[in-house]
């Protein structure tokens, strides 16, 4: 990520808009911008396969934006290209960006890859961009948080993906006979200690 010195308005998360007296002294130069999400679909998915990082949708008609992060950008962005996926998601919870894409069409949106980062840094870096860039389509002001409520489905997926494979503490390990017994008893409805709860929790992440 490169930085240049400029003056810019900064997003005020508490007020839901921009403050006129605040300045951001670092303008972000993104990795790449795809000006037409419809025409550039194949390139977008190919370029970002197996890469984690921060992305941004922008409505080219009204300038409204959405900022998100993903452990696998190609996989996450492919969900946006599925009208069925978005329609099903809207039956469960609200999403401004899904509605905007369905109502306006991909040809009226651009996609910007703001930064590539490690999976563990996704939510932290998303928070950074949420703090300094406009994001009218975002419902949450903090990545992975509902200010005391449950995590969004997208944030749950990011955190789940981070714990898969080599990032999982049980990766490459086998449960002991004692651990297997605890897990078996738990499935039968028996009470268990804090230690057994931890074992059960780790087993579910494998």
Backbone torsions as a table, in degrees:
resi	resn	phi	psi	omega
1	UNK	NA	130.1	180.0
2	UNK	-104.4	153.1	-179.9
3	UNK	-128.0	142.8	172.2
4	UNK	-130.3	153.7	-176.4
5	UNK	-88.6	120.1	178.2
6	UNK	-148.8	173.1	172.9
7	UNK	-107.0	134.3	-179.2
8	UNK	-151.9	156.2	176.1
9	UNK	-73.2	149.7	180.0
10	UNK	-114.6	143.1	-178.8
11	UNK	-71.2	131.1	177.6
12	UNK	-100.7	103.7	-174.8
13	UNK	-64.9	-32.7	-177.1
14	UNK	-73.9	-34.0	-177.8
15	UNK	-95.3	-11.6	179.3
16	UNK	73.2	30.8	179.0
17	UNK	-164.9	-161.1	-179.8
18	UNK	-101.7	144.0	175.6
19	UNK	-93.9	137.6	-176.4
20	UNK	-79.5	-18.3	-175.9
21	UNK	-105.0	3.7	179.9
22	UNK	-105.0	144.3	179.3
23	UNK	-129.5	148.5	175.2
24	UNK	-112.9	118.3	-173.3
25	UNK	-91.8	21.5	177.2
26	UNK	-143.0	109.0	177.2
27	UNK	-87.7	135.2	-174.5
28	UNK	-85.9	129.9	172.3
29	UNK	-101.4	107.5	-174.4
30	UNK	-70.5	167.7	176.9
31	UNK	-64.1	-50.5	-179.2
32	UNK	-164.6	146.4	175.9
33	UNK	-120.5	130.9	176.8
34	UNK	-105.0	109.5	-169.0
35	UNK	-69.9	-25.4	-179.5
36	UNK	-130.2	103.6	-175.6
37	UNK	-63.2	-24.5	178.5
38	UNK	-76.9	-53.8	-177.3
39	UNK	-69.1	-29.7	-175.4
40	UNK	-97.0	10.8	-174.2
41	UNK	-52.3	-53.4	-176.7
42	UNK	-60.2	-42.4	-179.4
43	UNK	-67.0	-40.8	179.7
44	UNK	-59.2	-49.0	-177.7
45	UNK	-69.1	-35.5	179.9
46	UNK	-72.1	-45.3	-177.9
47	UNK	-61.6	-31.9	-170.4
48	UNK	-109.1	16.5	178.4
49	UNK	-66.2	131.6	178.3
50	UNK	61.5	26.8	176.7
51	UNK	-118.8	139.9	177.5
52	UNK	-107.8	149.7	-179.0
53	UNK	167.5	-160.8	-175.4
54	UNK	-114.4	133.6	-179.5
55	UNK	-125.1	163.3	179.2
56	UNK	-144.4	126.8	172.0
57	UNK	-91.1	141.7	176.6
58	UNK	-135.6	128.4	175.2
59	UNK	-79.1	112.5	-175.2
60	UNK	-71.1	-12.6	-179.9
61	UNK	-85.6	-39.7	-177.3
62	UNK	-120.4	-3.1	176.4
63	UNK	81.3	-0.5	-179.3
64	UNK	-70.3	145.8	-173.7
65	UNK	-130.5	158.7	174.2
66	UNK	-132.7	132.4	179.8
67	UNK	-114.4	132.2	178.8
68	UNK	-145.9	173.8	177.6
69	UNK	-136.1	158.7	-178.9
70	UNK	-154.8	143.7	175.4
71	UNK	-71.3	-35.3	173.5
72	UNK	-127.1	100.7	-175.0
73	UNK	-60.0	-42.4	-178.5
74	UNK	-62.0	-44.4	179.9
75	UNK	-64.7	-44.4	-179.3
76	UNK	-66.0	-45.8	-178.1
77	UNK	-66.2	-29.6	178.2
78	UNK	-64.5	-27.7	176.6
79	UNK	-63.7	-37.3	179.5
80	UNK	-66.9	-27.6	-179.8
81	UNK	-82.7	1.5	177.4
82	UNK	-105.8	108.6	179.2
83	UNK	-64.1	-34.3	178.8
84	UNK	-63.9	-44.0	179.2
85	UNK	-58.7	-47.8	-176.7
86	UNK	-68.5	-41.0	179.6
87	UNK	-64.0	-41.0	178.2
88	UNK	-65.6	-40.3	180.0
89	UNK	-64.3	-36.9	-179.0
90	UNK	-70.0	-18.7	176.8
91	UNK	-74.2	-21.3	-177.1
92	UNK	-99.0	-43.1	-178.5
93	UNK	-149.7	167.9	-177.5
94	UNK	-83.4	148.0	176.0
95	UNK	-153.9	112.8	-179.5
96	UNK	-64.8	-39.0	-176.5
97	UNK	-70.4	-38.6	177.5
98	UNK	-61.7	-45.9	-180.0
99	UNK	-63.0	-40.0	-178.6
100	UNK	-65.3	-41.9	178.9
101	UNK	-66.0	-42.2	-179.7
102	UNK	-67.1	-35.3	-176.9
103	UNK	-83.6	-31.2	-173.5
104	UNK	-105.1	-22.8	-179.2
105	UNK	88.7	146.3	-176.9
106	UNK	-63.2	-29.2	-177.3
107	UNK	-64.8	-15.8	180.0
108	UNK	-99.3	10.6	-179.8
109	UNK	-124.5	150.4	171.4
110	UNK	-116.2	156.0	175.9
111	UNK	-121.7	130.4	178.0
112	UNK	-118.2	130.0	172.1
113	UNK	-91.0	107.7	-175.8
114	UNK	-75.6	-36.8	-174.7
115	UNK	-167.8	143.0	168.0
116	UNK	-96.4	140.3	179.4
117	UNK	-152.6	173.9	178.4
118	UNK	-72.9	155.1	179.4
119	UNK	-53.6	-38.4	-177.9
120	UNK	-66.4	-21.2	-177.0
121	UNK	-95.6	-4.6	-173.1
122	UNK	-53.3	-54.2	-176.5
123	UNK	-67.1	-37.1	178.3
124	UNK	-63.6	-45.1	-178.4
125	UNK	-72.7	-32.6	175.3
126	UNK	-62.2	-42.3	177.2
127	UNK	-57.5	-40.9	-179.8
128	UNK	-58.8	-48.6	-177.8
129	UNK	-70.9	-31.1	175.8
130	UNK	-65.4	-28.4	-178.2
131	UNK	-81.0	-16.2	-174.5
132	UNK	-129.7	0.5	178.4
133	UNK	-127.7	148.0	176.6
134	UNK	-64.9	143.8	-176.6
135	UNK	-152.0	65.0	-174.8
136	UNK	-62.0	-26.7	-178.8
137	UNK	-84.6	-12.5	178.9
138	UNK	-75.0	134.5	175.4
139	UNK	-86.3	-39.9	179.7
140	UNK	-89.9	142.5	178.0
141	UNK	-94.6	-8.0	179.0
142	UNK	-135.1	132.5	-177.9
143	UNK	-61.9	131.0	175.7
144	UNK	72.6	18.5	-177.6
145	UNK	-139.1	145.9	172.2
146	UNK	-119.6	32.4	179.0
147	UNK	51.6	52.6	178.1
148	UNK	104.3	-10.9	179.2
149	UNK	-97.0	-173.9	-178.6
150	UNK	-70.6	156.0	175.7
151	UNK	-64.8	150.3	175.2
152	UNK	-70.6	160.8	179.8
153	UNK	-59.9	-37.5	-179.4
154	UNK	-65.8	-43.3	179.7
155	UNK	-66.3	-37.9	177.0
156	UNK	-60.3	-41.0	-178.7
157	UNK	-65.9	-41.6	178.9
158	UNK	-60.4	-48.0	-178.1
159	UNK	-68.5	-33.3	177.1
160	UNK	-67.1	-44.3	-179.7
161	UNK	-63.4	-35.9	179.9
162	UNK	-60.9	-33.9	-176.1
163	UNK	-89.6	3.3	179.6
164	UNK	-83.8	159.3	174.4
165	UNK	61.4	-135.3	-173.7
166	UNK	-66.1	-19.8	178.8
167	UNK	-77.2	-12.8	179.8
168	UNK	-82.0	132.6	-179.0
169	UNK	-62.2	-18.9	179.9
170	UNK	-98.1	5.5	-177.9
171	UNK	-60.9	126.1	177.3
172	UNK	79.6	4.5	-178.2
173	UNK	-111.4	153.6	176.8
174	UNK	-108.8	146.3	176.3
175	UNK	-71.5	144.0	174.9
176	UNK	-76.1	167.7	178.9
177	UNK	-60.7	-35.4	-179.9
178	UNK	-66.7	-41.9	179.3
179	UNK	-64.1	-42.6	179.5
180	UNK	-61.0	-37.4	-179.5
181	UNK	-66.4	-41.6	-180.0
182	UNK	-63.0	-44.5	-179.6
183	UNK	-63.6	-41.2	179.7
184	UNK	-62.7	-43.2	-179.6
185	UNK	-66.2	-34.9	-179.8
186	UNK	-63.7	-39.6	-179.5
187	UNK	-67.5	-20.9	179.9
188	UNK	-88.1	-1.4	176.7
189	UNK	95.0	8.6	-179.4
190	UNK	-80.0	151.4	178.4
191	UNK	-70.7	154.9	-179.7
192	UNK	-144.1	157.5	-177.7
193	UNK	-77.7	173.7	176.8
194	UNK	-60.7	-37.3	179.2
195	UNK	-64.6	-42.8	179.8
196	UNK	-69.0	-34.2	176.9
197	UNK	-60.0	-40.6	-180.0
198	UNK	-64.0	-43.0	179.5
199	UNK	-62.1	-43.5	-179.9
200	UNK	-64.8	-42.0	-179.9
201	UNK	-61.4	-43.4	-178.5
202	UNK	-68.0	-33.7	-179.5
203	UNK	-65.6	-32.5	-179.6
204	UNK	-73.1	-16.7	-178.9
205	UNK	-87.9	-9.6	-174.5
206	UNK	-70.1	NA	NA
